[in-house]
Amino acid sequence: MEAKSWVLPAFTHRFAARFGDTEEQSFQKLLILIIALSCCACGLVWSGLYYTIFGAGLTTMLPLTFVAVVGAAIVIAARRADHMPLVYAQLTCITWISALIGWSIGSLHNSGLVIAWSFLGPIGALIFLPYREAVFWLLQFLLVLAVTVLLNPALLGEPLPVSDAARALFYLMNIGTALSVVFFAAAWFTSRIRFEQARSDELIDNMLPARIAQQLKEGVPTIADAHKEVSVLFADICGFTNYSAQVSAEQLVHDPTWSFAALTRSRWSLASRRSRPSATRTWSRQACRTPATTTRRPSQISRSRSETQCSSICGLMDNPSRSAWAFIQAPRWQGSSVPRASPTTCGATR
C-alpha cells in the first residue's frame, strides 16, 4: 500500500472516507473511484472517435452521457461519504449505455462488439455487491445480449455505415480494453483467494503440529491417534507475571525472551519420548533468579497460590538460546489430580 501514495493523487485516498472505515472499505472506495475515472477517460476517447467517424449525433453523445452521469455520481459519493451511489451509477451506465451505443450504430458487427463493455456490469457487481445482486446484473447483461443478437435493433432507423478500417479499430478497442479489465478483475480475485488461503494455512500451522495440520489440509475426515502412555507437561516461566504486567500485549508476544512461537513449535517434541514410571524430570536452559531447590517426587510437590511468581503454560521450550525456561515432565499419574511444580523449582537443574 505504500506505492499508491506516489502513483495516485492524495485526494483519491480520502474519497468518501469516513471515520472508522475498515481497510476493506477504504480499498473498495479507492477501487471504484479508479474504475470510474478510467471509464470516464475511455468515454471521452470513444466520443471523440465516434465524432470523427459519424459526426455529431446520438452515438457521439452516449459516451458523453456516461461521463456526465458517472462524474456526478463521483461528486455525490464524495459529499455523502458513501461510495455506493457511484457503484450503482457505474454499473448501470456501463451495462446499458454500452448497449445503447451498439443499438445506435445498428449492427453488432459494425459496432465492433461494443456490448462487451456491458459484461463489466456483472463483473463489477461481484466485486462491490452481494452475490444475489450480482446475479441480477448478470441477468441484465443476458437480456442485453439476447436483444442485440435476436432483434439487432437500430435506434436511428438503419445501421450506420462503417468502413473496414473503422470496424477493425472498434473491435480492437472494445474487445481489447474490456477483456483487459476482466483479466485484472480476475487477477484481483485470485490474489485475494491466495491471500486468504495463506492466512488460513498460517493460522492452522500455528495452532496444530505440522503432521496434523497437513492431514487437515488434505481433507482427512477423521484425525485420531492412540497412545498407550501419555505424559502431562507443565511449564513455568519465572518472572512472567510481573513482566507481562509492565509491557503491552504486542511487546510480550514479540519479545524473544519468552518466544511464544518457539514454545508452540516445540511443545509436541516430547510426544514420542517415554517417561520413566517413577521419575520426575526438571530441565532448565538458564537459571532463574529464584533459588534452586531439589526436585521432589510427584507426591511431595506442591504449589502455593500466594507465592506464585510464574505463569503455567502447557508446552515445551526446546531452544537453549532463550532464557529462564523450565518445565517438568510428569509420568502417567495414577491419581485423579495432577500435581503442579512449586515456583521455586523453575530454576532447578537436572
C-alpha positions, -999 to 999 in steps of 0.1 A, spaced: 0 0 0 30 23 3 34 26 -35 0 41 -40 10 73 -23 30 84 -53 11 66 -80 -22 83 -73 -31 119 -62 -35 124 -25 -73 132 -27 -81 97 -40 -71 82 -7 -97 104 11 -125 97 -13 -158 92 5 -138 84 36 -155 80 70 -141 78 105 -139 41 114 -137 27 78 -121 -7 77 -92 -14 54 -115 -34 31 -140 -5 29 -112 20 22 -99 -2 -6 -133 -6 -22 -138 32 -22 -104 37 -38 -111 9 -64 -145 22 -75 -130 57 -79 -102 44 -101 -126 23 -122 -150 52 -126 -123 77 -136 -108 52 -161 -141 45 -177 -148 83 -179 -115 87 -197 -124 59 -221 -158 76 -226 -141 108 -238 -118 89 -262 -148 69 -276 -169 100 -280 -141 117 -299 -136 87 -321 -174 84 -329 -175 121 -337 -146 117 -362 -164 88 -379 -201 95 -375 -202 132 -368 -224 148 -341 -253 126 -332 -267 100 -307 -237 77 -310 -214 105 -301 -235 118 -273 -239 85 -255 -203 82 -242 -205 118 -230 -237 109 -212 -218 82 -194 -191 107 -184 -217 132 -171 -237 106 -151 -207 89 -135 -189 122 -129 -220 135 -110 -221 102 -90 -184 108 -80 -193 142 -66 -224 128 -48 -204 99 -33 -177 122 -21 -202 146 -4 -222 118 12 -190 98 22 -207 68 7 -194 51 -24 -225 30 -32 -242 57 -53 -211 57 -75 -211 19 -76 -247 17 -89 -242 46 -113 -211 29 -128 -228 -5 -131 -259 10 -147 -241 31 -172 -215 5 -182 -243 -21 -188 -269 0 -206 -251 29 -223 -227 4 -239 -258 -15 -252 -274 18 -265 -242 27 -283 -243 -6 -302 -280 -2 -309 -274 33 -322 -248 20 -347 -274 -6 -356 -252 -37 -362 -233 -59 -338 -206 -63 -364 -203 -26 -373 -201 -16 -336 -171 -38 -331 -189 -58 -304 -193 -28 -282 -217 -47 -259 -186 -65 -245 -184 -34 -222 -218 -45 -208 -203 -76 -193 -183 -54 -170 -215 -47 -151 -219 -82 -135 -181 -83 -130 -182 -51 -110 -212 -63 -91 -193 -94 -80 -166 -71 -65 -188 -45 -48 -222 -61 -42 -236 -93 -26 -238 -124 -47 -275 -123 -53 -274 -87 -65 -245 -97 -89 -268 -124 -104 -294 -97 -111 -268 -77 -130 -258 -108 -149 -294 -113 -160 -294 -77 -173 -264 -84 -194 -280 -116 -208 -311 -95 -216 -289 -70 -235 -272 -98 -253 -304 -115 -263 -319 -83 -276 -288 -75 -296 -284 -109 -312 -321 -117 -318 -336 -83 -327 -305 -64 -339 -321 -30 -331 -312 1 -350 -322 32 -329 -316 55 -359 -337 35 -383 -309 19 -402 -273 8 -395 -247 34 -397 -221 29 -425 -187 18 -411 -155 13 -431 -135 -18 -427 -106 1 -410 -130 18 -385 -147 -16 -378 -113 -32 -371 -104 -3 -348 -137 -8 -330 -131 -45 -324 -96 -38 -312 -106 -11 -288 -138 -27 -275 -126 -63 -271 -91 -55 -261 -100 -30 -234 -130 -48 -220 -112 -81 -217 -82 -64 -201 -105 -51 -174 -119 -87 -169 -83 -100 -167 -73 -75 -140 -106 -83 -121 -98 -120 -122 -63 -113 -111 -76 -94 -81 -100 -122 -72 -72 -147 -75 -48 -127 -53 -75 -123 -26 -81 -161 -26 -44 -168 -23 -40 -143 5 -69 -157 25 -57 -193 19 -22 -183 31 -36 -167 62 -58 -197 69 -28 -221 65 -7 -199 88 -34 -200 115 -36 -238 112 2 -242 114 3 -220 145 -24 -240 163 -16 -276 153 16 -297 149 28 -300 113 16 -336 108 -19 -329 120 -21 -296 100 -11 -314 68 -38 -340 73 -64 -313 79 -53 -295 47 -55 -328 28 -91 -333 39 -86 -364 61 -122 -369 76 -111 -383 109 -78 -374 126 -72 -395 157 -41 -410 173 -39 -435 201 -10 -435 227 -5 -462 252 14 -439 275 10 -402 279 29 -376 298 14 -344 312 37 -314 310 36 -281 328 60 -252 320 66 -223 343 82 -191 332 100 -173 360 90 -137 364 65 -138 337 36 -124 357 55 -93 368 70 -88 334 37 -91 315 21 -65 337 47 -39 326 46 -43 288 19 -43 261 5 -74 246 23 -68 213 57 -64 230 51 -95 250 43 -117 220 73 -105 200 98 -105 229 124 -131 221 129 -137 258 96 -155 261 92 -166 224 57 -180 224 62 -190 187 91 -212 196 72 -227 225 43 -235 203 65 -251 176 83 -273 201 55 -283 225 50 -316 207 86 -327 207 82 -349 237 53 -368 223 75 -397 212 95 -399 244 85 -424 271 89 -412 306 102 -434 334 73 -446 356 88 -433 388 108 -402 380 101 -365 376 125 -346 354 132 -309 355 151 -291 328 164 -256 329 180 -237 300 193 -209 322 189 -205 359 162 -182 371 167 -157 398 147 -178 422 168 -201 443 172 -237 430 157 -265 451 159 -302 450 134 -319 427 109 -339 447 87 -368 439 53 -360 425 35 -368 457 57 -342 475 54 -314 450 30 -286 460 23 -252 448 14 -222 470 -10 -198 453 2 -169 474 38 -175 463 30 -179 426 55 -159 405 54 -180 373 25 -184 349 17 -221 340 19 -228 303 13 -262 288 42 -268 264 79 -272 259 107 -247 251 134 -266 233 156 -237 223 187 -233 245 193 -197 233 163 -185 253 164 -176 290 146 -186 321 127 -216 307 119 -246 328 94 -274 326 85 -306 344 77 -338 326 54 -359 347 49 -396 343 15 -412 340 -2 -402 372 -23 -428 389 -43 -404 409 -72 -382 397 -54 -349 404 -23 -336 385 4 -322 408 20 -288 399 55 -276 404 64 -250 430 76 -217 416 110 -223 433 115 -253 410 118 -231 380 155 -227 384 162 -262 394 189 -281 374 185 -315 361 
